[in-house]
Amino acid sequence: MKEFISILVSFIFMSIADSIDSAFNNLISVDAIIVTGSFLLIDSIFKSFGEIGTYTYRTIRKNEWQYLWFNIIFGLLMGVIVFISKSMIVNIFNLSQIQREMLYILLNFYTVYVIFGRLANGIFELIRLKGMLKLYRKSLIVYYISLIGLDAMAYIFTRDLKLLFIATIVSWCISIVYMLYKLNLKFEFPSKESLKNVIKYGLAYASERVLSRIFLLLYGVIASYMGTEKYGIHTICYSVCLTLEIITNAYQATLMIKVPEGKTYEEQYSNCMNMKKSCFPLIIILNFVFAFIYLLISHGSLPLYRCFPYIIFYSIAILGLYPYETYKTLCITQGKSYILLIGSTIGVIIRFLICLLFINTSFSLYIFGIVNLIDFYSRSIIYRLALSKIYRKKKDIEEKQDKKINVL
């Protein structure tokens, strides 16, 4: 519980700072709200392969620089793909001409954005996985002081959306220099073994993330057809929903530290269930309290009352996210990343079909909120059933082998 509280405090600080960062974007105009939401949806897909080194390191836990290099290499590849195809990407959404032009400008420097973003996030995560929570907190402070300070200057003096995104890149660079200086990691290039590990563990995890985020992109695209007003409400409420995930992410980050302490599946499962039971009341309370705080901070130029009661339906995603993060951690520590791919595929397809079915109804915003709960809870069921089946089968094999030994 001590680690959870420490990480939770750090993540709450992050979420508040991120909300302030979003508020600068949202205060510019409704167009800026929509363009930022569209940009972040695109980024959520392409950055998945940019994090392939981080995904692999979660299971391997050694040779840090080798896996950071994979973040850089795949980030560069994804950035080039976006740059080449940006003319097509801007037409995916149902945007106005002004909004398309704004999005096109942001995509021009996406390559730099994704490389430094994935490298910075990779270093943040390896610090956390090593249990160096004091350095983790200091690094966050360095990053967010830089970010909010540069955001404030860009907003006050220019109100230029692209400069706010450039401020993010500069802040990542500052934090990268600080963290690498403090860590003093052994510098090394990727080896054949690390490449094999990326293929074995990271590829399935990254594919799961990409597939999941493609359907989330479609989720956002469908939402854009509700009209500017409803799409603006959805963008704000869903951004709050995504920010709230930082609470369950703190829970999952704690699991990633505590669960590997178990040597067997049974011990790791027990660690998961104990954490799940002890953290649940606190997480539920924090989720709904901070939902309204984040909304108050980040609603920007959209009137606050327009987000009610929809924000409530977006916020109950916690009831699906909590079991999802629990069983996802077990899949990662057990090296069963392909289960994540199967479960997420089913979950996002369910989300997509429900949204498609109700897009033209008068209560579409309610459906777009509650479907987050349905998606993640469906995934958790698949993960739980798959893990149970695998280890029940493994136990049966071990029992048969023991019987053969006893006979001999």
C-alpha positions in Angstrom: 0.0 0.0 0.0 2.9 2.4 0.7 4.1 2.1 -2.9 0.6 2.6 -4.2 0.1 5.8 -2.2 3.4 7.2 -3.4 2.7 6.4 -7.0 -0.9 7.6 -6.7 0.3 11.0 -5.3 2.7 11.3 -8.3 0.0 10.3 -10.8 -2.6 12.7 -9.3 0.0 15.5 -9.6 0.5 14.4 -13.2 -3.2 14.4 -14.0 -3.8 17.8 -12.5 -0.7 19.2 -14.4 -2.0 17.5 -17.6 -5.4 19.0 -17.1 -3.8 22.5 -16.8 -1.8 21.7 -20.0 -5.0 20.7 -21.8 -6.8 23.8 -20.5 -4.3 26.1 -22.3 -5.2 24.3 -25.6 -8.9 24.3 -24.9 -9.0 28.0 -23.9 -7.9 29.0 -27.4 -11.2 28.0 -29.1 -13.7 25.2 -29.8 -11.7 24.5 -33.0 -8.6 24.0 -30.8 -10.5 21.6 -28.6 -11.6 19.5 -31.6 -8.2 19.6 -33.3 -6.3 18.6 -30.2 -8.7 15.7 -29.6 -8.2 14.5 -33.1 -4.4 14.9 -32.9 -4.3 12.9 -29.7 -6.4 10.1 -31.1 -4.0 9.8 -34.1 -1.0 9.9 -31.7 -2.5 7.2 -29.5 -2.3 4.8 -32.5 1.1 5.6 -33.9 2.9 5.9 -30.6 2.0 2.3 -29.7 4.8 0.9 -31.8 7.0 3.8 -30.5 6.6 2.2 -27.1 7.5 -1.3 -28.2 10.8 -1.2 -26.2 9.0 -0.2 -23.1 6.4 -2.9 -23.5 9.2 -5.5 -23.7 11.1 -4.1 -20.8 8.1 -4.6 -18.5 8.7 -8.3 -18.8 12.5 -8.5 -19.2 13.6 -5.9 -16.6 17.3 -5.5 -17.8 19.5 -3.9 -20.5 17.6 -0.6 -20.3 19.3 1.3 -23.2 18.8 -1.6 -25.6 15.0 -1.3 -25.2 15.0 2.5 -25.2 16.7 2.3 -28.6 13.7 0.4 -29.9 11.4 3.2 -28.7 13.6 5.7 -30.7 13.8 3.5 -33.9 10.1 2.7 -34.0 9.1 6.2 -33.0 11.1 7.5 -36.0 9.4 5.0 -38.3 5.9 6.0 -37.1 6.7 9.7 -37.4 7.8 9.3 -41.0 4.6 7.3 -41.8 2.5 10.1 -40.3 4.4 12.8 -42.2 4.0 11.1 -45.5 0.3 10.3 -45.1 -0.8 13.5 -43.2 -2.9 14.7 -46.2 -5.0 11.6 -45.9 -5.1 11.6 -42.1 -6.6 15.0 -41.8 -9.6 13.9 -43.9 -10.4 10.9 -41.6 -12.4 13.2 -39.3 -15.5 15.2 -40.1 -13.7 18.5 -39.6 -14.2 22.0 -40.9 -11.6 23.5 -43.4 -10.0 25.6 -40.6 -9.8 22.6 -38.3 -8.2 20.5 -41.1 -5.6 23.2 -41.7 -4.8 23.4 -38.0 -4.4 19.6 -37.7 -2.2 19.5 -40.8 0.2 22.0 -39.2 0.5 19.9 -36.1 1.2 16.7 -38.1 4.1 18.5 -39.8 6.3 18.1 -36.7 4.8 14.8 -35.4 8.1 12.9 -36.0 9.9 14.9 -33.5 6.9 14.8 -31.1 6.7 11.0 -31.1 10.4 10.3 -30.8 11.0 12.5 -27.8 7.7 11.6 -26.2 8.3 7.9 -26.4 11.9 8.2 -25.2 10.9 10.4 -22.2 8.0 8.1 -21.3 10.2 5.0 -21.6 12.7 6.5 -19.1 10.0 7.6 -16.7 8.6 4.0 -16.7 11.9 2.2 -16.2 12.6 4.5 -13.2 9.3 3.6 -11.8 9.7 -0.2 -12.4 13.1 0.0 -10.7 11.2 1.3 -7.6 13.2 4.6 -7.7 10.1 6.6 -6.7 12.0 9.6 -5.2 13.8 10.2 -8.5 10.5 9.5 -10.3 8.8 12.3 -8.4 11.6 14.8 -9.0 11.7 14.0 -12.7 7.9 14.7 -12.9 8.4 18.0 -11.2 11.1 19.0 -13.6 9.0 18.0 -16.6 5.7 19.7 -15.5 7.4 22.9 -14.3 8.9 23.3 -17.7 5.7 22.3 -19.5 3.3 24.6 -17.6 5.8 27.5 -17.7 6.4 27.2 -21.5 2.6 26.7 -22.0 1.8 29.9 -20.1 4.2 31.9 -22.2 3.0 30.5 -25.5 -0.6 31.1 -24.5 -0.2 34.6 -23.1 2.0 35.9 -25.9 0.7 34.1 -29.0 -2.3 31.8 -28.4 -0.8 29.6 -31.1 -1.8 26.0 -30.8 1.4 24.6 -32.5 3.6 26.5 -30.0 1.8 24.8 -27.1 2.7 21.4 -28.7 6.3 22.6 -29.2 6.4 23.5 -25.5 5.6 19.8 -24.8 8.5 18.6 -26.9 11.0 21.0 -25.3 9.8 19.9 -21.8 10.3 16.3 -22.8 13.9 17.1 -23.9 14.6 18.8 -20.5 13.3 15.9 -18.5 15.2 13.3 -20.7 18.6 15.1 -20.0 17.8 15.3 -16.3 16.8 11.6 -15.9 19.7 10.2 -17.9 22.1 12.3 -15.9 20.6 10.9 -12.6 20.4 7.3 -13.8 23.8 7.0 -15.4 22.7 4.0 -17.4 25.1 1.7 -19.2 24.9 2.8 -22.9 24.5 -0.1 -25.3 22.9 -0.7 -28.7 20.3 -3.4 -29.3 21.5 -7.0 -29.5 20.1 -10.1 -31.2 18.7 -11.2 -27.9 16.9 -7.9 -27.2 15.4 -8.1 -30.8 14.1 -11.6 -30.1 12.6 -10.4 -26.9 10.9 -7.5 -28.7 9.4 -9.9 -31.2 8.4 -12.4 -28.5 6.9 -10.0 -25.9 6.7 -6.5 -27.3 5.3 -7.1 -30.7 2.0 -8.7 -29.5 1.6 -6.1 -26.8 2.2 -3.2 -29.3 -0.2 -4.9 -31.8 -2.8 -5.0 -29.1 -2.3 -1.3 -28.4 -2.4 -0.4 -32.1 -5.6 -2.4 -32.7 -7.2 -1.1 -29.6 -6.4 2.5 -30.5 -7.5 2.1 -34.1 -10.9 1.2 -32.9 -10.7 4.1 -30.4 -9.9 6.3 -33.4 -13.0 5.0 -35.1 -14.8 5.7 -31.8 -13.7 9.3 -32.1 -14.5 9.5 -35.8 -18.0 8.2 -35.2 -18.4 10.8 -32.4 -17.4 13.6 -34.8 -20.6 12.8 -36.8 -22.8 13.8 -33.9 -22.2 17.4 -34.8 -19.9 20.1 -33.5 -21.7 20.7 -30.2 -22.0 17.0 -29.2 -18.5 16.2 -30.5 -17.2 19.1 -28.4 -18.9 17.7 -25.3 -17.7 14.2 -26.1 -14.1 15.5 -26.5 -14.1 17.2 -23.1 -15.8 14.3 -21.3 -13.7 11.7 -22.9 -10.5 13.7 -22.2 -11.6 13.7 -18.5 -12.2 9.9 -18.8 -8.7 9.4 -20.2 -7.2 11.6 -17.5 -9.0 9.6 -14.8 -7.2 6.5 -16.1 -4.1 7.9 -14.4 -5.6 6.6 -11.1 -6.0 3.0 -12.4 -2.6 3.4 -14.1 -1.1 4.2 -10.6 -2.7 1.0 -9.3 -1.3 -1.0 -12.3 2.1 0.6 -11.9 2.1 -0.6 -8.2 1.1 -4.1 -9.3 4.0 -4.1 -11.8 6.3 -3.5 -8.8 4.7 -5.9 -6.3 3.4 -8.8 -8.5 6.8 -10.0 -9.8 7.8 -10.6 -6.2 5.8 -13.8 -6.5 7.8 -16.6 -8.1 4.9 -18.7 -9.3 1.6 -17.9 -11.0 -0.3 -18.7 -7.8 1.8 -16.3 -5.8 1.5 -13.5 -8.4 -2.3 -14.1 -8.6 -2.5 -13.8 -4.8 -0.5 -10.6 -4.8 -2.9 -9.2 -7.5 -6.1 -10.1 -5.6 -4.8 -8.7 -2.3 -3.9 -5.4 -4.0 -7.3 -5.3 -5.8 -9.2 -5.8 -2.6 -7.3 -3.2 -0.5 -7.2 -0.4 -3.1 -10.7 -0.6 -4.5 -12.6 1.8 -2.1 -10.0 4.5 -2.3 -9.8 4.3 -6.1 -13.6 4.6 -6.5 -13.8 7.7 -4.3 -10.9 9.4 -6.0 -12.3 8.6 -9.5 -15.5 10.5 -9.0 -14.0 13.3 -6.9 -11.3 14.0 -9.5 -13.8 13.6 -12.4 -15.4 16.9 -11.4 -12.1 18.6 -10.6 -10.7 17.7 -14.0 -13.8 18.8 -15.7 -13.7 22.2 -13.9 -10.1 22.7 -15.0 -10.3 21.5 -18.6 -13.7 22.5 -19.9 -12.2 25.5 -21.6 -14.5 27.6 -23.8 -17.2 25.0 -23.6 -19.8 26.0 -21.0 -19.5 23.7 -17.9 -23.2 22.9 -17.6 -23.2 21.4 -21.1 -21.1 18.5 -19.8 -23.8 17.3 -17.4 -25.0 14.6 -16.8 -22.8 13.0 -19.5 -19.6 13.2 -17.4 -21.1 10.7 -15.0 -21.6 8.1 -17.7 -18.0 8.6 -18.9 -16.6 8.4 -15.4 -18.1 5.0 -14.6 -15.5 3.4 -16.9 -13.5 2.8 -13.6 -15.7 -0.2 -12.9 -14.3 -1.9 -16.0 -10.8 -0.4 -15.9 -10.1 -1.8 -12.4 -10.4 -5.5 -13.1 -8.9 -4.9 -16.6 -5.7 -3.5 -15.1 -5.5 -6.3 -12.6 -5.6 -9.1 -15.1 -3.6 -7.2 -17.7 -0.7 -7.1 -15.2 -0.9 -10.9 -14.7 -0.7 -11.4 -18.5 2.4 -9.1 -18.7 4.3 -10.7 -15.8 3.5 -14.1 -17.1 4.7 -13.2 -20.6 1.2 -13.9 -22.1 0.9 -10.8 -24.2 -1.0 -12.6 -26.9 -4.0 -12.8 -24.5 -4.0 -9.0 -24.3 -4.4 -9.0 -28.1 -7.3 -11.4 -28.1 -9.2 -9.7 -25.2 -8.7 -6.2 -26.5 -9.8 -7.1 -30.0 -13.1 -8.4 -28.6 -13.5 -5.4 -26.3 -13.0 -2.7 -29.0 -15.2 -4.5 -31.5 -18.0 -4.5 -28.9 -17.4 -0.8 -28.3 -17.4 0.0 -32.0 -20.6 -1.9 -32.8 -22.6 -0.4 -29.9 -21.5 3.2 -30.9 -22.4 2.5 -34.6 -25.8 1.2 -33.6 -26.7 4.3 -31.4 -24.9 7.2 -33.2 -28.1 8.7 -34.6 -30.2 8.4 -31.4 -31.0 11.3 -29.1 -29.2 9.6 -26.2 -26.0 8.9 -28.2 -23.8 10.8 -25.7 -24.9 8.6 -22.9 -24.0 5.5 -24.9 -20.6 6.9 -25.9 -19.9 7.3 -22.2 -21.1 4.0 -20.8 -19.5 2.0 -23.7 -16.1 2.6 -22.0 -17.2 0.5 -19.1 -18.5 -2.3 -21.3 -15.3 -2.4 -23.4 -12.8 -2.7 -20.5 -14.9 -5.1 -18.5 -15.2 -7.4 -21.5 -11.5 -7.4 -21.8 -11.0 -8.3 -18.1 -13.3 -11.3 -18.5 -11.3 -12.6 -21.5 -8.0 -12.2 -19.7 -9.3 -13.9 -16.5 -10.7 -16.9 -18.4 -7.7 -17.3 -20.6 -5.2 -17.2 -17.8 -7.3 -19.6 -15.7 -7.5 -22.1 -18.6 -3.8 -22.0 -19.3 -2.7 -22.6 -15.7 -5.4 -25.2 -15.1 -4.1 -27.1 -18.1 -0.5 -26.6 -16.8 -1.5 -27.9 -13.4 -3.1 -31.0 -15.0 0.1 -31.8 -16.9 2.2 -31.5 -13.8 -0.1 -33.8 -11.9 0.1 -36.4 -14.6 3.9 -36.2 -14.6 4.0 -36.6 -10.8 1.8 -39.7 -11.1 4.1 -41.2 -13.7 7.1 -40.5 -11.4 5.4 -42.1 -8.5 4.5 -45.2 -10.6 8.2 -45.6 -11.6 
